[in-house]
Structures are given as C-alpha cells and as structure tokens.
C-alpha cells in the first residue's frame, strides 16, 4: 500500500508538471515569452504560483517544453529504428533518410522563431541544462550513426560522420532560431553537409 501511495503521488506530480508546461507553452506562443508571467501560467493551469515554481522558472519551463517535445520525437521512432531496415543505402538514399531524421526538429523551431530564439538564448546563457545536449544528443547521434552504417562508409567514418552531422544540426538550429536562415534555406544547407559526409567513402582516412 505504501508503494501504491508513492506511485500515486509521483503520477500526480507528473500530471501537474505536464499541466503547467501545457499552460506555459500556450501562453508563450499566444502572447509571447516576455509578456507571460508565472502568475498567468498558474492561473491558466489552475495551480498556485508556488506549484509553477516547483516545476521551474520561466527559462526552465521553456527548456522543458522544447526538451519534452524533442524527447517524444525520439521515443516515437526508437522502436522503428531498432527493428527497421538494415539493407544497404546509396549515398543519395542515405542523405534523404538523414534529412528525414532531422527535418521535424527544424520544422518545430521554425514554427515560432521568437520562442525558439528565447530557447537558444537560455541555452547559450548556460543557466539551465537541457537534455537535448545530454541523453537526447546521444539518441540523435545513435540514429545518425545507424543510418550511416548502412552506407559504404567504414564504421570509423560512420561515427565521425554522425558527429559532423550532429554538430552541423545544432549550428543550423541556432542560426534558424536567430532568423538568419529560413526553414527552406536551413534544410538546403543541411542537405549539402549530408551529401558531403555520405560521399566520402572513397577518400583516405
């Protein structure tokens, strides 16, 4: 019975957390990050301001919103990749598969450039950690390397290529967030880097 009570409280805390994040995201997108307050988020979520702050301040809420969405994308395709096709890929086919992995994130960031810019600013300040650069970084690196391993690249080059694509992806996300690129230009530039990586199977290490 004690275990059940602990599980119940944990489930309630998680439900409250999700409710707070949902309200925060709605207000951030509707009226802007700067104009939204903890008090407004609490009112929308029908909880106290203390409850909101137990989830996080505004910066932490924003990071959690992005992290939660990105984690859901990875989780949604985890089983599919694990049980997926292992047939060899041509460089052109691999380039498209890699782009398919990354394009949802580029699209998400492009949905609300102001909010994405605020997120990027929080990350750059370094005051709040994001799992995007921890567990989710490894998830994407694994996805990229799994695809590159199906090309003529050697295992060593597949690993190096996945890291090249990952850091390029981060740079393009930050550039997209700052409005220096639009979504189509971001996709085109990332496609160029993908082609560069997957066409290097014949070069010397």
Short mmCIF file of the C-alpha atoms (twelve columns), coordinates in Angstrom:
data_MODEL
# 
_entry.id   MODEL 
# 
loop_
_atom_site.group_PDB 
_atom_site.id 
_atom_site.type_symbol 
_atom_site.label_atom_id 
_atom_site.label_alt_id 
_atom_site.label_comp_id 
_atom_site.label_asym_id 
_atom_site.label_seq_id 
_atom_site.Cartn_x 
_atom_site.Cartn_y 
_atom_site.Cartn_z 
_atom_site.pdbx_PDB_model_num 
ATOM 1   C CA . UNK A 1   0.000  0.000  0.000   1 
ATOM 2   C CA . UNK A 2   2.880  2.359  0.795   1 
ATOM 3   C CA . UNK A 3   4.349  1.744  -2.660  1 
ATOM 4   C CA . UNK A 4   0.971  2.460  -4.252  1 
ATOM 5   C CA . UNK A 5   0.737  5.791  -2.406  1 
ATOM 6   C CA . UNK A 6   4.246  6.759  -3.531  1 
ATOM 7   C CA . UNK A 7   3.412  5.835  -7.127  1 
ATOM 8   C CA . UNK A 8   0.160  7.772  -6.900  1 
ATOM 9   C CA . UNK A 9   1.924  10.896 -5.647  1 
ATOM 10  C CA . UNK A 10  4.543  10.574 -8.364  1 
ATOM 11  C CA . UNK A 11  1.823  10.245 -11.001 1 
ATOM 12  C CA . UNK A 12  0.054  13.313 -9.604  1 
ATOM 13  C CA . UNK A 13  3.273  15.333 -9.669  1 
ATOM 14  C CA . UNK A 14  3.905  14.340 -13.268 1 
ATOM 15  C CA . UNK A 15  0.320  15.208 -14.244 1 
ATOM 16  C CA . UNK A 16  0.705  18.623 -12.585 1 
ATOM 17  C CA . UNK A 17  4.049  19.168 -14.316 1 
ATOM 18  C CA . UNK A 18  2.521  18.414 -17.702 1 
ATOM 19  C CA . UNK A 19  -0.406 20.719 -16.975 1 
ATOM 20  C CA . UNK A 20  1.946  23.566 -16.048 1 
ATOM 21  C CA . UNK A 21  4.081  23.039 -19.155 1 
ATOM 22  C CA . UNK A 22  0.984  22.945 -21.359 1 
ATOM 23  C CA . UNK A 23  -0.266 26.242 -19.944 1 
ATOM 24  C CA . UNK A 24  3.188  27.808 -20.199 1 
ATOM 25  C CA . UNK A 25  3.568  26.795 -23.828 1 
ATOM 26  C CA . UNK A 26  0.123  28.086 -24.738 1 
ATOM 27  C CA . UNK A 27  0.765  31.471 -23.131 1 
ATOM 28  C CA . UNK A 28  4.308  31.739 -24.504 1 
ATOM 29  C CA . UNK A 29  3.039  31.148 -28.027 1 
ATOM 30  C CA . UNK A 30  -0.116 33.262 -27.737 1 
ATOM 31  C CA . UNK A 31  1.214  36.379 -26.036 1 
ATOM 32  C CA . UNK A 32  4.991  35.989 -26.164 1 
ATOM 33  C CA . UNK A 33  7.598  34.712 -23.749 1 
ATOM 34  C CA . UNK A 34  8.465  38.131 -22.324 1 
ATOM 35  C CA . UNK A 35  4.851  39.129 -21.727 1 
ATOM 36  C CA . UNK A 36  3.904  35.902 -19.945 1 
ATOM 37  C CA . UNK A 37  4.228  35.723 -16.168 1 
ATOM 38  C CA . UNK A 38  4.416  32.935 -13.615 1 
ATOM 39  C CA . UNK A 39  1.156  34.231 -12.133 1 
ATOM 40  C CA . UNK A 40  -0.591 33.960 -15.502 1 
ATOM 41  C CA . UNK A 41  0.737  30.438 -16.019 1 
ATOM 42  C CA . UNK A 42  -0.503 29.465 -12.561 1 
ATOM 43  C CA . UNK A 43  -3.938 30.910 -13.300 1 
ATOM 44  C CA . UNK A 44  -4.194 29.127 -16.625 1 
ATOM 45  C CA . UNK A 45  -3.089 25.811 -15.097 1 
ATOM 46  C CA . UNK A 46  -5.313 26.367 -12.035 1 
ATOM 47  C CA . UNK A 47  -2.445 25.847 -9.594  1 
ATOM 48  C CA . UNK A 48  -0.536 28.096 -7.211  1 
ATOM 49  C CA . UNK A 49  2.475  30.160 -8.258  1 
ATOM 50  C CA . UNK A 50  4.498  28.028 -5.858  1 
ATOM 51  C CA . UNK A 51  3.472  24.923 -7.760  1 
ATOM 52  C CA . UNK A 52  4.600  26.509 -11.023 1 
ATOM 53  C CA . UNK A 53  7.936  27.472 -9.478  1 
ATOM 54  C CA . UNK A 54  8.387  23.913 -8.229  1 
ATOM 55  C CA . UNK A 55  8.382  22.920 -11.911 1 
ATOM 56  C CA . UNK A 56  10.717 25.777 -12.783 1 
ATOM 57  C CA . UNK A 57  11.116 29.462 -13.516 1 
ATOM 58  C CA . UNK A 58  10.202 30.764 -16.969 1 
ATOM 59  C CA . UNK A 59  13.526 29.814 -18.519 1 
ATOM 60  C CA . UNK A 60  13.347 26.308 -17.065 1 
ATOM 61  C CA . UNK A 61  9.762  25.915 -18.280 1 
ATOM 62  C CA . UNK A 62  10.787 26.905 -21.793 1 
ATOM 63  C CA . UNK A 63  13.676 24.425 -21.833 1 
ATOM 64  C CA . UNK A 64  11.366 21.692 -20.526 1 
ATOM 65  C CA . UNK A 65  8.792  22.437 -23.243 1 
ATOM 66  C CA . UNK A 66  11.355 22.014 -26.015 1 
ATOM 67  C CA . UNK A 67  13.032 19.030 -24.371 1 
ATOM 68  C CA . UNK A 68  9.726  17.223 -23.850 1 
ATOM 69  C CA . UNK A 69  8.717  17.622 -27.483 1 
ATOM 70  C CA . UNK A 70  12.118 16.570 -28.825 1 
ATOM 71  C CA . UNK A 71  12.208 13.552 -26.489 1 
ATOM 72  C CA . UNK A 72  8.762  12.482 -27.717 1 
ATOM 73  C CA . UNK A 73  10.000 12.511 -31.331 1 
ATOM 74  C CA . UNK A 74  12.957 10.292 -30.437 1 
ATOM 75  C CA . UNK A 75  10.803 7.915  -28.386 1 
ATOM 76  C CA . UNK A 76  8.246  7.676  -31.165 1 
ATOM 77  C CA . UNK A 77  10.763 6.342  -33.638 1 
ATOM 78  C CA . UNK A 78  13.049 4.396  -31.266 1 
ATOM 79  C CA . UNK A 79  11.387 1.036  -31.833 1 
ATOM 80  C CA . UNK A 80  11.002 1.653  -35.541 1 
ATOM 81  C CA . UNK A 81  14.731 2.267  -35.967 1 
ATOM 82  C CA . UNK A 82  15.666 -0.694 -33.781 1 
ATOM 83  C CA . UNK A 83  13.553 -3.052 -35.887 1 
ATOM 84  C CA . UNK A 84  13.990 -1.179 -39.139 1 
ATOM 85  C CA . UNK A 85  15.521 -1.987 -42.476 1 
ATOM 86  C CA . UNK A 86  19.215 -2.865 -42.446 1 
ATOM 87  C CA . UNK A 87  19.572 -3.002 -46.212 1 
ATOM 88  C CA . UNK A 88  22.494 -1.012 -47.678 1 
ATOM 89  C CA . UNK A 89  21.762 2.580  -48.663 1 
ATOM 90  C CA . UNK A 90  23.132 4.507  -51.593 1 
ATOM 91  C CA . UNK A 91  24.605 7.910  -50.695 1 
ATOM 92  C CA . UNK A 92  21.543 9.646  -52.167 1 
ATOM 93  C CA . UNK A 93  19.110 7.444  -50.228 1 
ATOM 94  C CA . UNK A 94  21.124 7.885  -47.026 1 
ATOM 95  C CA . UNK A 95  21.101 11.662 -47.457 1 
ATOM 96  C CA . UNK A 96  17.300 11.640 -47.656 1 
ATOM 97  C CA . UNK A 97  16.972 9.329  -44.642 1 
ATOM 98  C CA . UNK A 98  19.238 11.558 -42.551 1 
ATOM 99  C CA . UNK A 99  17.262 14.627 -43.585 1 
ATOM 100 C CA . UNK A 100 14.054 12.831 -42.590 1 
ATOM 101 C CA . UNK A 101 15.514 12.330 -39.090 1 
ATOM 102 C CA . UNK A 102 16.371 15.985 -38.594 1 
ATOM 103 C CA . UNK A 103 13.644 17.812 -40.517 1 
ATOM 104 C CA . UNK A 104 10.977 17.514 -37.739 1 
ATOM 105 C CA . UNK A 105 13.245 19.491 -35.396 1 
ATOM 106 C CA . UNK A 106 13.936 22.186 -37.990 1 
ATOM 107 C CA . UNK A 107 10.194 22.463 -38.630 1 
ATOM 108 C CA . UNK A 108 9.424  22.713 -34.907 1 
ATOM 109 C CA . UNK A 109 11.951 25.501 -34.371 1 
ATOM 110 C CA . UNK A 110 10.600 27.366 -37.415 1 
ATOM 111 C CA . UNK A 111 7.021  27.313 -36.064 1 
ATOM 112 C CA . UNK A 112 7.693  30.161 -33.631 1 
ATOM 113 C CA . UNK A 113 11.032 31.850 -34.247 1 
ATOM 114 C CA . UNK A 114 10.609 34.259 -31.338 1 
ATOM 115 C CA . UNK A 115 10.146 31.398 -28.878 1 
ATOM 116 C CA . UNK A 116 12.963 29.400 -30.476 1 
ATOM 117 C CA . UNK A 117 15.215 32.443 -30.156 1 
ATOM 118 C CA . UNK A 118 14.383 32.693 -26.444 1 
ATOM 119 C CA . UNK A 119 15.161 28.993 -26.044 1 
ATOM 120 C CA . UNK A 120 18.509 29.404 -27.796 1 
ATOM 121 C CA . UNK A 121 19.325 32.378 -25.558 1 
ATOM 122 C CA . UNK A 122 18.611 30.348 -22.411 1 
ATOM 123 C CA . UNK A 123 20.865 27.559 -23.663 1 
ATOM 124 C CA . UNK A 124 23.682 29.970 -24.522 1 
ATOM 125 C CA . UNK A 125 23.478 31.606 -21.089 1 
ATOM 126 C CA . UNK A 126 24.081 28.191 -19.561 1 
ATOM 127 C CA . UNK A 127 21.843 28.811 -16.576 1 
ATOM 128 C CA . UNK A 128 19.604 25.816 -17.316 1 
ATOM 129 C CA . UNK A 129 20.696 22.428 -18.587 1 
ATOM 130 C CA . UNK A 130 18.899 20.805 -21.477 1 
ATOM 131 C CA . UNK A 131 18.703 17.070 -22.123 1 
ATOM 132 C CA . UNK A 132 18.992 17.995 -25.794 1 
ATOM 133 C CA . UNK A 133 22.732 18.151 -25.138 1 
ATOM 134 C CA . UNK A 134 22.789 15.063 -22.921 1 
ATOM 135 C CA . UNK A 135 20.588 11.971 -23.358 1 
ATOM 136 C CA . UNK A 136 18.851 13.358 -26.439 1 
ATOM 137 C CA . UNK A 137 22.193 14.185 -28.037 1 
ATOM 138 C CA . UNK A 138 23.210 10.555 -27.730 1 
ATOM 139 C CA . UNK A 139 19.842 9.448  -29.104 1 
ATOM 140 C CA . UNK A 140 20.276 11.520 -32.251 1 
ATOM 141 C CA . UNK A 141 23.929 10.511 -32.643 1 
ATOM 142 C CA . UNK A 142 22.884 6.855  -32.452 1 
ATOM 143 C CA . UNK A 143 20.136 7.391  -35.028 1 
ATOM 144 C CA . UNK A 144 22.544 9.130  -37.393 1 
ATOM 145 C CA . UNK A 145 25.280 6.529  -36.987 1 
ATOM 146 C CA . UNK A 146 22.774 3.695  -37.524 1 
ATOM 147 C CA . UNK A 147 21.844 5.191  -40.886 1 
ATOM 148 C CA . UNK A 148 25.414 5.975  -41.960 1 
ATOM 149 C CA . UNK A 149 26.424 2.405  -41.100 1 
ATOM 150 C CA . UNK A 150 24.176 1.276  -43.956 1 
ATOM 151 C CA . UNK A 151 26.205 3.280  -46.485 1 
ATOM 152 C CA . UNK A 152 29.622 2.349  -47.941 1 
ATOM 153 C CA . UNK A 153 31.254 4.383  -45.145 1 
ATOM 154 C CA . UNK A 154 33.526 2.443  -42.806 1 
ATOM 155 C CA . UNK A 155 32.467 2.108  -39.165 1 
ATOM 156 C CA . UNK A 156 35.035 4.751  -38.192 1 
ATOM 157 C CA . UNK A 157 33.793 7.182  -40.815 1 
ATOM 158 C CA . UNK A 158 30.161 6.477  -39.932 1 
ATOM 159 C CA . UNK A 159 30.924 7.505  -36.350 1 
ATOM 160 C CA . UNK A 160 32.808 10.619 -37.426 1 
ATOM 161 C CA . UNK A 161 30.108 11.445 -39.952 1 
ATOM 162 C CA . UNK A 162 27.344 11.189 -37.366 1 
ATOM 163 C CA . UNK A 163 29.201 13.651 -35.122 1 
ATOM 164 C CA . UNK A 164 29.750 16.024 -38.042 1 
ATOM 165 C CA . UNK A 165 26.042 15.951 -38.878 1 
ATOM 166 C CA . UNK A 166 25.033 16.362 -35.239 1 
ATOM 167 C CA . UNK A 167 27.121 19.486 -34.670 1 
ATOM 168 C CA . UNK A 168 26.007 20.896 -38.017 1 
ATOM 169 C CA . UNK A 169 22.401 20.288 -36.980 1 
ATOM 170 C CA . UNK A 170 22.939 22.195 -33.713 1 
ATOM 171 C CA . UNK A 171 24.521 25.112 -35.550 1 
ATOM 172 C CA . UNK A 172 21.716 25.271 -38.084 1 
ATOM 173 C CA . UNK A 173 19.087 25.133 -35.323 1 
ATOM 174 C CA . UNK A 174 20.692 28.081 -33.536 1 
ATOM 175 C CA . UNK A 175 21.040 30.005 -36.817 1 
ATOM 176 C CA . UNK A 176 17.435 29.264 -37.718 1 
ATOM 177 C CA . UNK A 177 16.335 30.445 -34.277 1 
ATOM 178 C CA . UNK A 178 18.110 33.766 -34.782 1 
ATOM 179 C CA . UNK A 179 16.308 34.352 -38.076 1 
ATOM 180 C CA . UNK A 180 19.492 34.294 -40.159 1 
ATOM 181 C CA . UNK A 181 18.066 31.365 -42.160 1 
ATOM 182 C CA . UNK A 182 14.535 30.457 -43.113 1 
ATOM 183 C CA . UNK A 183 13.381 26.858 -42.891 1 
ATOM 184 C CA . UNK A 184 13.975 26.033 -46.557 1 
ATOM 185 C CA . UNK A 185 17.475 27.529 -46.518 1 
ATOM 186 C CA . UNK A 186 18.254 25.609 -43.327 1 
ATOM 187 C CA . UNK A 187 17.145 22.343 -44.926 1 
ATOM 188 C CA . UNK A 188 19.124 23.082 -48.098 1 
ATOM 189 C CA . UNK A 189 22.300 23.818 -46.147 1 
ATOM 190 C CA . UNK A 190 21.946 20.722 -44.017 1 
ATOM 191 C CA . UNK A 191 21.356 18.641 -47.148 1 
ATOM 192 C CA . UNK A 192 24.650 19.947 -48.562 1 
ATOM 193 C CA . UNK A 193 26.523 18.798 -45.451 1 
ATOM 194 C CA . UNK A 194 24.820 15.398 -45.546 1 
ATOM 195 C CA . UNK A 195 25.915 14.921 -49.140 1 
ATOM 196 C CA . UNK A 196 29.473 15.912 -48.232 1 
ATOM 197 C CA . UNK A 197 29.562 13.319 -45.443 1 
ATOM 198 C CA . UNK A 198 27.974 10.371 -47.242 1 
ATOM 199 C CA . UNK A 199 30.010 10.821 -50.434 1 
ATOM 200 C CA . UNK A 200 33.368 10.454 -48.655 1 
ATOM 201 C CA . UNK A 201 33.525 6.678  -48.531 1 
ATOM 202 C CA . UNK A 202 36.275 6.658  -51.135 1 
ATOM 203 C CA . UNK A 203 38.606 9.162  -49.503 1 
ATOM 204 C CA . UNK A 204 41.575 8.326  -47.348 1 
ATOM 205 C CA . UNK A 205 41.014 8.392  -43.544 1 
# 
